[in-house]
Amino acid sequence: MGTQNPSAPSRLRSRIADHDHPNRGGLIHDNSRHTARFTVIGNHLAQHADLSLLAIGLGTHIQSLPRGARIDIKSLAARFPEGVTRIAAALRELEHHGYLRRERLRVPGGRIVTRTVSCNQPGHAREVSEPRPRRAPVARPKALPAVPSPSCSAPALLQAATDVLTDLRRHDTRLLLSTTDTTHLAPGVAAWLERDLTPAAVRHALTDGLPTEPLQRPAALLAHRLTRHLPPPPRFASPAAAPPPVLHPFQTCDGCDRVFRAPEPGRCRDCRSAPQRGA
């Protein structure tokens, strides 16, 4: 019993040599860069010192979910095998350390609901507001069609054209034009007026045969008519030649025998005015 075996090892040697142990060199990552469907998780969660492994995994899963996903206990228990009790405890851990926040809100119908807010950085919480409904884009009206331009933009001509456009609403209430539309259409009306058309003729051309239904853009309709039905310019008429001067025959003045031209015999201009000077 007291005999020692000098050939026996003093301690049990490991079956695997120290230099051949698989964990001797530590962890090695074989990573590739994600380009789609990935979530950034902070090390403060993944390596949290006080959270359980289930809470860390559940917190990572919650942060990877899209907005509006259901994370109540029943939904999570149906997704994972841990059960209701363990999942509820993990949720309380996340809420205690600030990774989850529950808020009670009153919806428009008067009902009170509980909203769960996930915080990826506890201590940096910001106010979370309900997403506002996106407003439908307002369609901008198209620019009015171009109108003819007069050869002479005299202020009087443009004022006469503006008067014609302003007067249209008296004949058809649908033709109430804004200042911008009137300014755009005035050169087109001036192009008609300089073609020897009267304001009444221009007004008749713009208002005759209008559709009976409401006009969506009366200014666009008037611009189309001013361009489509523009009359041709008047024919150029050469000015009439001046009549040749009339040469009267020579006459001898009955008072002073002066010779002068006149259609009939009589007194010259000086003799006709002499009695008036004498008087």
C-alpha positions in Angstrom: 0.0 0.0 0.0 2.8 2.4 0.8 4.9 1.5 -2.2 5.1 4.3 -4.8 5.3 3.6 -8.5 8.0 5.9 -9.8 6.9 5.3 -13.4 3.3 6.6 -12.8 2.7 10.2 -13.9 2.4 12.7 -11.0 -0.8 14.2 -12.6 -3.3 13.2 -15.3 -2.2 14.6 -18.6 -4.7 16.2 -21.0 -5.6 13.9 -23.9 -5.0 16.9 -26.2 -1.7 18.8 -26.1 -1.9 22.5 -25.2 -0.5 23.6 -28.5 -3.2 21.5 -30.3 -6.2 22.8 -28.3 -8.9 24.3 -30.7 -9.6 27.3 -28.5 -6.0 28.2 -27.9 -5.9 30.9 -30.6 -9.3 32.6 -29.6 -12.3 33.5 -31.8 -11.8 34.0 -35.5 -14.4 35.7 -37.7 -15.1 34.7 -41.3 -17.3 37.7 -42.3 -18.6 39.0 -45.6 -20.1 42.4 -46.1 -23.9 42.6 -46.1 -25.5 44.5 -48.9 -29.2 43.8 -48.3 -31.5 42.6 -45.4 -29.3 43.4 -42.5 -29.7 45.2 -39.1 -27.1 47.2 -37.2 -27.1 46.1 -33.6 -25.0 47.9 -30.9 -22.5 46.0 -28.9 -24.1 47.4 -25.8 -27.0 45.1 -26.5 -25.2 42.1 -28.0 -22.6 42.1 -25.1 -24.8 43.4 -22.3 -23.4 42.3 -18.9 -26.8 42.2 -17.1 -29.1 40.9 -19.7 -29.8 37.2 -20.1 -29.0 35.5 -23.3 -32.7 35.1 -24.1 -33.2 38.9 -23.6 -30.2 39.7 -25.8 -31.5 37.5 -28.5 -35.1 38.7 -28.2 -33.9 42.4 -28.2 -31.9 41.7 -31.4 -34.9 40.1 -33.0 -37.2 43.0 -32.1 -34.8 45.6 -33.5 -34.7 43.7 -36.8 -38.5 43.8 -37.2 -40.2 46.4 -39.5 -42.4 49.1 -38.1 -45.8 47.9 -37.1 -44.8 44.3 -36.4 -46.6 42.6 -33.5 -44.3 41.9 -30.5 -46.8 41.0 -27.8 -46.2 37.9 -25.7 -48.6 35.7 -27.5 -47.2 36.5 -30.9 -43.6 36.0 -29.8 -44.5 32.7 -28.0 -46.1 31.5 -31.3 -42.8 32.3 -33.1 -40.3 30.9 -30.6 -40.2 27.7 -28.5 -39.2 29.4 -25.2 -42.8 29.7 -23.9 -44.9 32.6 -22.5 -43.2 32.7 -19.1 -39.6 33.0 -20.3 -40.5 35.5 -23.1 -42.4 37.7 -20.7 -39.4 37.7 -18.4 -37.1 38.6 -21.2 -39.4 41.5 -22.3 -39.4 42.8 -18.7 -35.5 42.7 -18.8 -35.4 44.7 -22.0 -37.9 47.2 -20.6 -36.0 47.6 -17.3 -32.7 48.4 -19.2 -34.4 50.9 -21.6 -34.5 48.8 -24.8 -38.3 48.8 -24.7 -40.8 51.5 -23.8 -44.6 51.1 -23.5 -46.9 54.0 -24.1 -50.7 54.3 -23.8 -52.4 56.3 -26.5 -56.0 57.3 -27.2 -56.9 56.6 -30.8 -59.4 58.8 -32.6 -62.3 56.5 -31.8 -61.8 57.0 -28.1 -60.2 53.6 -27.4 -56.9 53.4 -25.4 -54.2 51.3 -26.9 -50.7 50.3 -25.8 -47.8 51.1 -28.1 -44.4 49.4 -27.7 -41.4 51.5 -28.7 -38.0 49.8 -29.4 -34.9 51.9 -28.5 -31.7 50.8 -30.1 -29.7 53.2 -27.9 -31.2 53.5 -24.4 -30.7 57.0 -23.0 -31.0 58.6 -26.4 -34.8 58.3 -26.7 -36.5 60.8 -28.9 -40.2 61.6 -29.2 -41.9 59.2 -31.5 -44.8 60.7 -33.4 -47.4 58.9 -35.4 -46.6 59.0 -39.1 -48.4 61.8 -40.8 -50.5 60.9 -43.8 -48.8 61.9 -47.0 -50.5 64.7 -48.8 -51.4 64.0 -52.4 -49.2 66.1 -54.7 -51.0 69.1 -56.0 -51.1 69.1 -59.8 -49.8 72.3 -61.1 -51.8 73.7 -64.0 -50.1 73.6 -67.4 -48.9 76.8 -68.9 -51.3 78.6 -71.2 -50.8 78.1 -74.9 -48.9 80.9 -76.7 -50.9 83.6 -78.4 -50.2 85.8 -81.4 -48.1 88.9 -80.9 -49.0 92.3 -82.5 -46.5 94.0 -84.7 -46.9 97.2 -82.6 -47.1 96.9 -78.8 -48.4 100.4 -78.3 -49.8 101.0 -74.7 -53.1 102.2 -76.2 -53.5 99.1 -78.3 -52.7 96.8 -75.3 -55.2 98.7 -73.1 -57.9 98.3 -75.7 -57.2 94.6 -75.8 -57.3 94.4 -72.0 -60.7 96.2 -72.0 -62.0 93.5 -74.5 -60.9 90.7 -72.2 -62.3 92.3 -69.1 -65.6 92.9 -70.7 -66.1 89.2 -71.6 -67.5 88.3 -68.2 -70.4 90.6 -68.8 -71.4 88.4 -71.7 -70.5 85.1 -70.2 -69.9 84.7 -66.4 -67.6 81.7 -67.1 -65.1 84.0 -68.8 -64.0 85.7 -65.6 -60.2 86.0 -66.0 -57.5 86.6 -63.5 -54.9 89.4 -63.9 -52.3 86.8 -65.0 -54.5 85.3 -67.6 -55.5 88.8 -68.9 -51.9 89.8 -69.2 -51.1 86.7 -71.1 -54.0 87.0 -73.6 -53.8 90.8 -74.2 -51.2 90.6 -76.9 -53.3 88.0 -78.8 -56.3 90.3 -78.8 -54.1 93.2 -79.8 -53.0 91.2 -82.8 -56.7 90.9 -83.8 -57.4 94.6 -83.3 -54.5 95.7 -85.5 -56.1 93.7 -88.3 -58.9 96.3 -88.5 -61.3 94.3 -86.4 -63.6 96.2 -84.0 -63.7 95.2 -80.3 -67.2 93.9 -80.8 -66.0 91.6 -83.6 -63.2 90.2 -81.4 -65.7 89.6 -78.6 -68.1 87.8 -80.9 -65.3 85.5 -82.2 -64.2 84.6 -78.6 -67.7 84.0 -77.2 -69.7 82.6 -80.1 -70.4 78.8 -79.9 -68.9 78.2 -76.5 -69.8 74.7 -75.0 -72.7 74.7 -72.5 -70.9 72.7 -69.8 -68.6 74.4 -67.2 -65.3 75.6 -68.6 -62.3 74.1 -66.7 -59.7 76.6 -68.1 -61.4 79.5 -69.9 -58.1 81.2 -70.5 -56.7 78.2 -72.3 -59.8 78.1 -74.5 -59.5 81.8 -75.4 -55.8 81.3 -76.2 -56.7 78.5 -78.5 -59.3 80.6 -80.3 -57.0 83.6 -80.6 -54.4 81.5 -82.3 -56.6 79.1 -84.4 -59.0 81.7 -85.8 -56.5 84.7 -86.2 -57.8 86.6 -89.3 -55.3 87.5 -92.1 -53.9 91.1 -92.1 -55.8 93.6 -94.3 -54.8 94.1 -97.8 -52.3 96.9 -98.3 -54.1 99.8 -100.2 -51.8 102.3 -102.0 -52.6 105.9 -101.1 -54.6 107.8 -103.7 -52.6 110.1 -105.9 -53.0 113.8 -105.1 -55.0 115.7 -107.8 -53.0 118.0 -110.0 -53.1 121.7 -109.2 -55.7 123.7 -111.1 -54.3 126.6 -113.1 -56.9 129.3 -113.5 -56.7 131.7 -116.6 -55.1 135.1 -116.3 -57.5 138.0 -115.5 -57.0 141.8 -115.5 -58.0 143.5 -112.3 -60.8 146.0 -112.8 -59.4 148.3 -110.2 -55.6 148.4 -110.8 -55.2 146.6 -114.2 -53.0 144.0 -112.4 -52.8 140.6 -114.0 -53.7 137.7 -111.8 -55.1 134.2 -112.0 -58.7 133.7 -111.2 -61.6 131.6 -112.5 -63.6 134.7 -113.3 -62.8 138.4 -114.1 -62.9 140.8 -111.2 -60.7 142.5 -108.7 -57.4 141.2 -107.5 -56.8 140.3 -103.8 -55.3 143.8 -102.9 -58.2 145.7 -104.5 -60.8 143.5 -102.7 -59.1 144.2 -99.4 -58.6 148.0 -100.1 -62.2 149.1 -99.1 -61.8 147.1 -95.8 -58.6 149.0 -95.0 -60.2 152.3 -95.9 -63.1 151.6 -93.7 
